[in-house]
Amino acid sequence: MKKTYIKSPLNYTGGKFKLLPQLVEVFPKKIDTFVDLFTGGANVAVNVEAKNVQAYDINGYLIELYTYFSNHTYEKVVSGIESIVAFYGLSDSTKNGYNYYGCESSKGLGSYNKEKYMKLRDDYNNDTQKFPKELLFFSLIIFGFNNQIRFNRSGKFNMPVGKRDFNKNIRSNLEKFMNSLHAKNIHFSMKDFRSLDVEKLKKGDFVYCDPPYLITTATYNEQDGWTEKDEKDLLHLLDTLHKKEVLFALSNVMEKGEKKNEILIKWAKKYTIHDLNFHYKNSNYHKKDKKVEEREVLITNY
């Protein structure tokens, strides 16, 4: 029977939802403690089977949001978002449809929501509202461009308005996601990967890494978000785990067009390389430039 995977309500750049079937196939069948070292959209953390799940990310906004989801019911979260929507006068297509707002589904709701969204964004950035900060943040993601996350150098959320709102699809993804969080009792922590306590890990534990990719660009990897030093520090950490006989898997990109990650290519020779490119060739993942060949891989020490 084909397994059904849960999709994160966050459209996090580089999210692994589409690759979950192949990733899970390679993961160990029995895991005591699973460590997701770069949680991102948490697609992997909410779908993996393990006795304990530890989810880390350096982005404190994400960790605070997931912790809020973990500590509240789905109904409480939905009620909070609906209160924010009503307060700012944002669209509610689930209740009213598109025509009510003078918009078409194909063009989206951006023209109606733009000024209201900007007011929400300003209030969030200036911390001038009474609503829970986590729900304001999630509302910005829902109504923002492509449901993505981006902060400027000053730490201000700066994504423009998007085409959609808190629709049935997002509500459904959120409910399933939160149900998984509650069932698995995932522990979220704001942590840089270098602060991982390797000594607490043992045989039977498994560390998964999906870091920013050195040779690609994304919103989480702007402004020198990931450097060669970061890359080397992470690879050194994985070597340390290997010496302790702790299993790991690393998602990364070895080649993209004419670019090659020579640091990774050289390091990976001592481990097992699983190619994942095939799955992207049959999807719309690379809409912007279909001519650019990308070799995405999963590297394991088993």
For each residue, the residues with C-beta under 8 A, 3 or more apart:
1:
2:
3: 21 24
4:
5: 17 20 21 43 47
6: 43 46 47 173 176 177 180
7: 17 43 173 176 177
8: 11 12 15 17 41 42 43 46 173 177
9: 138 147 170 173 174 177
10: 15 41 42 62 141 147 149
11: 8 15 41 141 146 147 148
12: 8 15 40 41 43 148 149 220
13: 148 218 219 220
14: 40 210 212 213 218 220
15: 8 10 11 12 40 41 43
16: 19 20 23 41 43 44 210 251
17: 5 7 8 20 41 43
18: 279 280 283 285
19: 16 22 23 251 276 279
20: 5 16 17 23 24 43 44 47
21: 3 5 24 25
22: 19 25 26 274 276 279 298
23: 16 19 20 26 27 44 249 251 298
24: 3 20 21 27 47 48
25: 21 22
26: 22 23 249 274 298 300
27: 23 24 31 48 206 208 249
28: 31 206 247 302
29:
30: 204
31: 27 28 34 48 49 50 51 204 205 206
32: 50 51 52 202 204 205 206
33: 50 51 52 53 54 201 204 205 206
34: 31 45 48 50 52 53 54 205 206 208
35: 54 56 196 201 205 206 207 208
36: 39 42 44 45 48 53 54 55 56 208 210
37: 56 193 196 207 208 209 210 211
38: 56 57 193 209 210 211 212
39: 36 42 44 45 55 56 57 62 63 66 188
40: 12 14 15 43 57 62 210 220
41: 8 10 11 12 15 16 17
42: 8 10 36 39 45 46 55 66 177 186
43: 5 6 7 8 12 15 16 17 20 40 46 47
44: 16 20 23 36 39 47 48 208 210
45: 34 36 39 42 48 53 55 186
46: 6 8 42 43 177 180 181 184 186
47: 5 6 20 24 43 44 180
48: 24 27 31 34 36 44 45 53 208
49: 31
50: 31 32 33 34 53 206
51: 31 32 33
52: 32 33 34 187
53: 33 34 36 45 48 50 184 185 186 187
54: 33 34 35 36 186 187 189
55: 36 39 42 45 66 186 187 188 189
56: 35 36 37 38 39 188 189 190 191 193 196
57: 38 39 40 62 63 188 190 191
58: 190 191 192 193
59: 62 63 149 190 220
60: 63 64 190
61: 64 65 137 149 151
62: 10 39 40 57 59 65 66 149
63: 39 57 59 60 66 67 188 189 190
64: 60 61 67 68 133 134 137
65: 61 62 68 69 134 137 138
66: 39 42 55 62 63 69 70 181 186 188
67: 63 64 70 71 134 188
68: 64 65 71 72 77 132 134 135
69: 65 66 72 77 177 178 181
70: 66 67 181 182 185 186 188
71: 67 68
72: 68 69 76 77
73: 76 77 178
74: 77 78 174 175 178 179
75: 78 79
76: 72 73 79 80
77: 68 69 72 73 74 80 81 135 138 174 178
78: 74 75 81 82 171 174
79: 75 76 82 83
80: 76 77 83 84 131 132 135
81: 77 78 84 85 135 138 139 142 166
82: 78 79 85 86 92 166
83: 79 80 86 87 131
84: 80 81 87 88 90 120 131 135 136 139
85: 81 82 88 90 91 92 139 165 166
86: 82 83 89
87: 83 84 131
88: 84 85 116 117 119 120
89: 86 116
90: 84 85 113 116 117 120 139 143 165
91: 85 96 101 103 109 112 113 165
92: 82 85 95 96 165 166
93: 96 97 98 101 109 164 165 167
94: 165 166 167 168 171
95: 92
96: 91 92 93 100 101
97: 93 100
98: 93 101 103 104 105 109
99: 102 103
100: 96 97
101: 91 93 96 98 109 112
102: 99 112
103: 91 98 99 107 108 109 111 112
104: 98 107 108
105: 98 108
106:
107: 103 104 110 111 163
108: 103 104 105 162 163 164
109: 91 93 98 101 103 112 113 163 164 165
110: 107 113 114 161 162 163
111: 103 107 114
112: 91 101 102 103 109 116
113: 90 91 109 110 116 117 143 161 165
114: 110 111 117 118 161
115: 118 119
116: 88 89 90 112 113 119 120
117: 88 90 113 114 120 121 140 143 144 161
118: 114 115 121 122 161
119: 88 115 116 122 123
120: 84 88 90 116 117 123 124 136 139 140 143
121: 117 118 124 125 140 157 158
122: 118 119 125 126 128
123: 119 120 126 127 128 129 136
124: 120 121 127 129 133 136 137 140 157
125: 121 122 156 157
126: 122 123
127: 123 124 133
128: 122 123
129: 123 124 136
130:
131: 80 83 84 87 135 136
132: 68 80 135 136
133: 64 124 127 136 137
134: 64 65 67 68 137 138
135: 68 77 80 81 84 131 132 138 139
136: 84 120 123 124 129 131 132 133 139 140
137: 61 64 65 124 133 134 140 141 157
138: 9 65 77 81 134 135 141 142
139: 81 84 85 90 120 135 136 142 143 166
140: 117 120 121 124 136 137 143 144 157 159
141: 10 11 137 138 144 147 148 149
142: 81 138 139 147 164 165 166 170
143: 90 113 117 120 139 140 161 162 164 165 166
144: 117 140 141 147 148 149 159 160 161 162
145: 148 159 160 161 162
146: 11 162
147: 9 10 11 141 142 144 162 164 170
148: 11 12 13 141 144 145 159 219
149: 10 12 59 61 62 141 144 157 159 219 220
150: 157 158 159 219 222
151: 61 155 156 157 158
152: 155 156 158
153: 223
154:
155: 151 152
156: 125 151 152
157: 121 124 125 137 140 149 150 151
158: 121 150 151 152
159: 140 144 145 148 149 150 162
160: 144 145
161: 110 113 114 117 118 143 144 145
162: 108 110 143 144 145 146 147 159
163: 107 108 109 110
164: 93 108 109 142 143 147 167 170
165: 85 90 91 92 93 94 109 113 142 143
166: 81 82 85 92 94 139 142 143 170 171
167: 93 94 164 170 171
168: 94 171 172
169: 172 173
170: 9 142 147 164 166 167 173 174
171: 78 94 166 167 168 174 175
172: 168 169 175 176
173: 6 7 8 9 169 170 176 177
174: 9 74 77 78 170 171 177 178
175: 74 171 172 178 179
176: 6 7 172 173 179 180
177: 6 7 8 9 42 46 69 173 174 180 181
178: 69 73 74 77 174 175 181 182
179: 74 175 176 182 183
180: 6 46 47 176 177 183 184
181: 46 66 69 70 177 178 184 186
182: 70 178 179 185
183: 179 180
184: 46 53 180 181
185: 53 70 182
186: 42 45 46 53 54 55 66 70 181
187: 52 53 54 55
188: 39 55 56 57 63 66 67 70
189: 54 55 56 63
190: 56 57 58 59 60 63
191: 56 57 58 195 196
192: 58 195
193: 37 38 56 58 196 209 211 233 234 237
194: 233 237
195: 191 192
196: 35 37 56 191 193 207 237
197: 200 201
198: 201 237 240 241 244 246
199:
200: 197
201: 33 35 197 198 205 207 241 244 246
202: 32 205 244 246
203: 245 246
204: 30 31 32 33
205: 31 32 33 34 35 201 202 246 247
206: 27 28 31 32 33 34 35 50 246 247 248 249
207: 35 37 196 201 238 241 246 247 248 249
208: 27 34 35 36 37 44 48 248 249 250 251
209: 37 38 193 234 238 248 249 250 251
210: 14 16 36 37 38 40 44 250 251
211: 37 38 193 226 230 231 234 250 251 252
212: 14 38 218 220 221 225 226 230
213: 14 216 218 221 226 252 253 261
214: 226 227 228 231 253 261 263 264
215: 253 255 256 259 260 261
216: 213 221 253 256 294
217: 221 222
218: 13 14 212 213 221 222
219: 13 148 149 150 222
220: 12 13 14 40 59 149 212 225
221: 212 213 216 217 218 225 226
222: 150 217 218 219 225
223: 153
224: 227
225: 212 220 221 222
226: 211 212 213 214 221 230 231
227: 214 224 230 231
228: 214 231 232 263
229: 232 233
230: 211 212 226 227 233 234
231: 211 214 226 227 228 234 235 261 263 264
232: 228 229 235 236 263
233: 193 194 229 230 236 237
234: 193 209 211 230 231 237 238 250
235: 231 232 238 239 263 264 267
236: 232 233 239 240
237: 193 194 196 198 233 234 240 241
238: 207 209 234 235 241 242 248 250 301
239: 235 236 242 243
240: 198 236 237 243 244
241: 198 201 207 237 238 244 246 247 248 301
242: 238 239 245 246 248 271 301
243: 239 240
244: 198 201 202 240 241
245: 203 242
246: 198 201 202 203 205 206 207 241 242
247: 28 205 206 207 241 300 301 302
248: 206 207 208 209 238 241 242 300 301
249: 23 26 27 206 207 208 209 298 299 300
250: 208 209 210 211 234 238 298 299 300
251: 16 19 23 208 209 210 211 276 296 297 298
252: 211 213 261 264 296 297 299
253: 213 214 215 216 256 261 294 295 296 297
254: 260 261 264 265 268 295 296 297
255: 215 259 260 261 293 294 295
256: 215 216 253 259 292 293 294 295
257: 292 293 294
258:
259: 215 255 256
260: 215 254 255 265
261: 213 214 215 231 252 253 254 255 264 265
262: 265 266
263: 214 228 231 232 235 266 267
264: 214 231 235 252 254 261 267 268
265: 254 260 261 262 268 269
266: 262 263 269
267: 235 263 264 270 271
268: 254 264 265 271 273 297 299
269: 265 266
270: 267
271: 242 267 268 299 300 301
272: 299 300 301 302
273: 268 297 298 299
274: 22 26 297 298 299 300
275: 278 295 296 297
276: 19 22 251 279 280 296 297 298
277: 280 281 293 294 295 296
278: 275 281 282
279: 18 19 22 276 282 283
280: 18 276 277 283 285 286 294 296
281: 277 278
282: 278 279
283: 18 279 280
284: 287
285: 18 280
286: 280 289 290 292 294
287: 284 290
288:
289: 286 292
290: 286 287
291:
292: 256 257 286 289
293: 255 256 257 277
294: 216 253 255 256 257 277 280 286
295: 253 254 255 256 275 277
296: 251 252 253 254 275 276 277 280
297: 251 252 253 254 268 273 274 275 276
298: 22 23 26 249 250 251 273 274 276
299: 249 250 252 268 271 272 273 274
300: 26 247 248 249 250 271 272 274
301: 238 241 242 247 248 271 272
302: 28 247 272
